[in-house]
């Protein structure tokens, strides 16, 4: 990977303006391996590449730019694109808000799918009926028929919305459980609602799920 590509990726991923010194420390090893004699030369190469990137992104073919802000570098939308970005932001759906129990249930379904409520309850050790209703409402899971056992419980699986939310091509791209937990934390951290706050609604949802499944069973009997 070229130095400019590394710098571009670092600036893009940084949540706050990243300084030249920080960048130098991050790429020092790879730049030294390419022949830089000392840290002064590394810094010189990094500065030169940053200036090239700033110039490239300053061209009319880019809608974003790399600017120096508060002593560091960061990517931002060009002023002439602000209205377009505002229009796009207004068109987005409200953010998904999930409780921690809902996230746990979603993880179980994602890795065991298709799964029934009793199977999910056994893994989690608590009743998951309420959070199932929440996940259905958020379109993160959907029904996948009924399991051919006594009572014929409903099976659940993840949806296209779930794949879009986590940037997956299909479920075969699911990361390890550890990576999934980190992904969940990063994706939903600012959107979580306390479990206690969600408890009442989810207990109500649980009753609705039980009524629905009971009705379904009667109609299929």
PEUR-V691891 format. One record per pair of residues at least 4 apart in sequence whose C-alpha atoms are under 8 Angstrom apart, sorted by the first residue. I is the first residue (numbers start at 0). J is the second residue. Records with the same first field share a line. If there is no record, write none. Layout:
I=J ; J
This chain:
0=4 ; 5
1=5
2=6 ; 26 ; 30 ; 45 ; 48
3=7 ; 48 ; 49 ; 52
4=8
5=9 ; 26
6=10 ; 22 ; 48 ; 49
7=11 ; 52
8=12
9=13 ; 22
10=16 ; 17 ; 72 ; 73 ; 74
11=73 ; 74
13=17 ; 73
15=73
16=67 ; 68 ; 69 ; 70 ; 71 ; 72 ; 73
17=21 ; 22 ; 70 ; 71 ; 72 ; 73
18=22 ; 70 ; 71 ; 72
19=23 ; 42 ; 45 ; 46 ; 71 ; 72
20=24 ; 42
21=25
22=26 ; 45
23=27 ; 41 ; 42 ; 45
24=28
26=30
27=31 ; 38 ; 41
28=32
29=33
30=34 ; 35 ; 41
31=35 ; 36 ; 37 ; 41
35=40 ; 41
36=40 ; 41
37=41
38=42
39=43
40=44
41=45
42=46
43=47
44=48
45=49
46=50
47=51
48=52
49=53
50=54
51=55
52=56 ; 65
53=57 ; 64 ; 65 ; 66
54=58
56=60 ; 61 ; 63 ; 64 ; 65
57=61 ; 63 ; 64 ; 65
62=76 ; 77 ; 80
63=74 ; 75 ; 76 ; 77
64=74 ; 75 ; 76 ; 77
65=72 ; 73 ; 74 ; 75
66=72 ; 73 ; 74 ; 75
67=71 ; 72 ; 73
68=72 ; 73
76=80 ; 81
77=81
80=84
81=85
82=86
83=87
84=88
85=89
86=90
87=91
94=190
95=137 ; 187 ; 190
96=187 ; 190 ; 191 ; 192
97=101 ; 102 ; 187 ; 190 ; 191 ; 192
98=102 ; 191 ; 192 ; 193 ; 194 ; 197
99=103 ; 191 ; 192 ; 193 ; 194
100=104 ; 127 ; 130 ; 194
101=105 ; 130 ; 131 ; 133 ; 134
102=106 ; 183
103=107 ; 123
104=108 ; 119 ; 123 ; 127 ; 130 ; 131
105=109 ; 134 ; 139 ; 140
106=110 ; 179
107=111 ; 112 ; 119 ; 122
108=112 ; 113 ; 114 ; 119 ; 155 ; 156 ; 157
109=156 ; 157 ; 170
112=154 ; 155 ; 156 ; 157
113=143 ; 154 ; 155 ; 156
114=118 ; 119 ; 154 ; 155 ; 156
115=119 ; 146 ; 152 ; 153 ; 154 ; 155
116=120 ; 127 ; 128 ; 131 ; 152 ; 153 ; 154
117=121
118=122
119=123 ; 127
120=124 ; 125 ; 126 ; 127
121=125
123=127
127=131 ; 205
128=132 ; 201 ; 202 ; 204 ; 205 ; 206 ; 208 ; 209
129=133 ; 200 ; 201 ; 202 ; 203 ; 204 ; 205 ; 206 ; 208
130=134 ; 201 ; 204 ; 205
131=135 ; 205 ; 208
132=136 ; 201 ; 204 ; 205 ; 207 ; 208
133=137 ; 201 ; 204
134=138 ; 139 ; 140
135=139 ; 140 ; 141
138=158 ; 160 ; 161
139=157 ; 158 ; 159 ; 160 ; 161
140=155 ; 156 ; 157 ; 158 ; 161
141=155 ; 156 ; 157 ; 158
142=153 ; 154 ; 155 ; 156
143=153 ; 154 ; 155 ; 156
144=153 ; 154 ; 155
145=151 ; 152 ; 153 ; 154
146=151 ; 152 ; 153 ; 154
147=151 ; 152
148=152
150=216
151=216
152=212
153=212
157=161 ; 162
158=162
159=163
160=164
161=165
162=166 ; 167 ; 168 ; 169 ; 170
163=167
165=182 ; 186
167=172 ; 173
168=172
169=173
173=179
174=178 ; 179
175=179
176=180
177=181
178=182
179=183
180=184
181=185
182=186
183=187 ; 188
184=188
187=191
192=196 ; 197
193=197
194=198
195=199
196=200
197=201
198=202
199=203
200=204
201=205
202=206
203=207
204=208
205=209
206=210
207=211
208=212
209=213
210=214
211=215
212=216
213=217
214=218
215=219
216=220
